[in-house]
């Protein structure tokens, strides 16, 4: 085989999943939920990512959309920049460094540090929270998971799992009920309950696409229990496991209003 053909074959070969990634237990009626959730988080987060997404917010009184670019490295570092939106929104940035969260407000030209108690607050009036956007909590580390049963979800087999937060976890939810598709091992629905065990919102995952070795949901929809509201995030571009420079997540760059 000549070198040019070999190079072409190597370039075209699909990227392999990490050797230590837990296998998808699609044939099991009662899977090991801890390994299943570990796999789910690793697939969704990756080592790092660069994404462009559009967020559409609909309420009974108004509708609006913003376009964002997001850089992340694991769960500890995330930078969100609004690249298209209203005059007060465009240029706004949110930075997460480990347990700390800041907002850059372009109109004021200043940085505001957010207290940890605001992780559960709405991000820019949407139905996504600060925690959702910067992946502040971990299904594996912050919750006890219990397998409930195998279920049918819109015609496809799925597992039903209940997640209860650890007493020490900084989590705003009383519990989360989660459904994971058995074929792809990807979440298809989450139901979030408040501390009084009342349903607060529903999140669905859709538009599954193949990115490298992953099957990845490119659309997220959040519908609160309150009628008439909905927020939809769609990915326009997504790169996973890419190199992101260290100073992307520096407070100095945020203070200068630079991405």
N, C-alpha and C positions, 0 to 999 in steps of 0.2 A: 504494500500500500504506500503510495507516494505521500510526502509530507503535507502537500496542499489538501489532499482528500482527508487525511487524518485530522488536520486542523479544522476542516469543515465539520466533520463528524463530532469532534469534541465541542465545537461551538454550538452545534444543534442539540447536543445531548441535554435532556431535561435535568434541572437541578434536583439533587437528591435531598430528602429530608434528613435532619440531623440524626446521627446514629442513636443518641440517647433520648430521642423523642418517644414517649409512650405510644404504643400502637393503638390504632382505633379499634375498640372491642366490639365491632358492629354485630358480631354473631352472638354476643352474650346477652341473656335476658336481664341479668343483674350485674352490671359492671362494677369495677372498683372505682367509686366516684372520685376519690382523691386523684388517682392517676388520670381519669377522664378529664377532670377540671384542669389539671396541670397541662395536659396536652392542649386543651382548648385555649388556655391563656397564652401558651407559647406560640400557637398558630396565629392567634389574633394580634399579638404584640410584636413578635419578632425581636431580633437583637436591636434593631433600630428601624426607623421608617421616615419617609418624606411623602407627604400626601397633599393633594389639593381636593377640597370638598366644598360642596354647596349646601347651605342650611336654609331651608324654607320653613318659616314660622307662620302658622295660621291660627287666629283667634276669632271670636265672634265680632270683635271691634276693628281689627286691622290684620293685614298680611304684609310680610316683608321677607327679603332673602339677603343673605350675605355669602360671600365666597371667602374661604380661608385657606391658608397654607399652614401645615403643621409639620414640625420636626420633632422626633422623639428618639430617646435612647433608653430602652427598657421602660421601667415604670418610674424611675427617679427623675428623668429630665424630659421636659416637654416645652416647646415654644409654639404658640398659636398666634398667627398674624391675620387680621382681616384685610384682604386685598381688594375687595369690592363690597360696598355697602353704602349706607347713608353718610352724610358729611361728618357726623359725630363718631361713626364706627370705623370708617376706613383708616387703616394705620394703627388701630388699637391692637395691643398685644397682651397675651397672658403667658407668663413664664412660671414653670414649676421646677424647682431644684430640691430634690429629696422631699422633705416635709414642708417646704416653704413655697408660697404662691404670691406672685406679684402681677399687677395690671399696669400697663403703660397706656396713659390717656393722651392721645395726640393733640387734642384741642388745648389741654392744659399744659402739655409738654412736661408731664411729671409722672413719676412712678408711685404707685400705691401698694403697700404690702397688705395682703388679705389675711385675716386671722384664720386659723385652722377650722374654726367653727363655720366658716362660709363655704366649705367644700360642698355642702349639700344645697347651696343656693343656686338659683337659676343663672345660667350664663347668657347674658345679653337678652333677657326676656324670653328665652326659649324654654322648652320643656326638658332640655339637657342641663345637668348640673355641672358645676366646676369639676366635681369628681369624675363625672362621665367623660368630660372632654380631655382631662389630663391623666385619666386612669389612675386615680389616687389610691383606690382600694383594690385588694386582691381577693379573688374568689377562693384561692387556695390558702392564703395566709390569714385572712380576716374572718373566715366563716367556717362553721361546722357544716358539712354536707351530708345529707341523708338521701339515699335512693328511695323513691316512693313506689314507682311501678312503670311498666312499659305501657305506652299509650299510642293512640293514632292521632297524628297532628296533620290535619288537612290532607288526609289520604296517605301519609307516609309514616312508618313506624318511628317512634321517638322514645326517649327515656324522660321521666319526670323526676326532678331532684328538688329538694328543699334545702335552702341555705339559711342558717341562723348565725348572726354575727357573734363573735367572741365578745365577752364583757369588756375587754380592754381595747377593742377595735374602734377606730374613729369612723363609724359608719352610721348614716342617718336612718337606715331602714330597719324595721323590726324583723323582717324576713324577706327572702326572695324565692319565688317559685320559678324554676327554670326547666325548659324543655330543650333537649339536645337531639338532633336528627341522628338516627342510628347509622345511616349510610355514610354521611360525611363527618360525623362527630362534631358538627358545628351547631351552635345554639340557633334556635329558630324563634324562641319566645322567652321573655322574662317578665314576671309580674312582681312588682315592688309593693310591699306593704309597710305602712307606717308603724310606729311603736304601739299603737292601739290595735294592730293587726287588721286595719282597714286598707283595702286596695287603693294605692295612690296613683299608679300609672302602669302602663303596659309598653314593653319595648319589643319590636319584632325585627328580625333580620331577613333580608331578601337579596335578590339578584346575585346569587352565588356565582363566582367566576374563578377560573384557575389562574393563579399567579405563582409561577415557579412550581414548587411541589405542593403548594397549598390550594385548598378550596376556601375562598374568602368571601364574606358577605359585603357587597358594595353599596348596600342601602340599609339604613337604620331608621326606624319610625318609632317615635315616642308619642303615645296617646294618654294623657292624664285621665284620671277618673272623672274630672270635671268635663262636662259635655262641651263640644265645640272647639276644643283646642287640639293642635297636633303640630309636631315638629318632625321634619324629614331631613336626614343627611344623606347625600349621595356623593360617592367618591368619583371625581373626574380623572384623578391620576393617583397612583399608589406605587411606591417602591419600598421593598422590605429588605432588611439585612444589608443596608448600605452604609457607607462611611459618612458620618456627620461630624464636622469639626467641633472641637471642644468649646470654642468661644461662641458657638451658636447659642449656648445656654448661659452665657455670662451676664451678670447683672449690669456690668458696664455697658454692654451693647444695648441692653434693654433701655437703660437710662438715656442713651443717645438716640433712641427711637429707631435702631437698626435691627434688621432681621439677621 
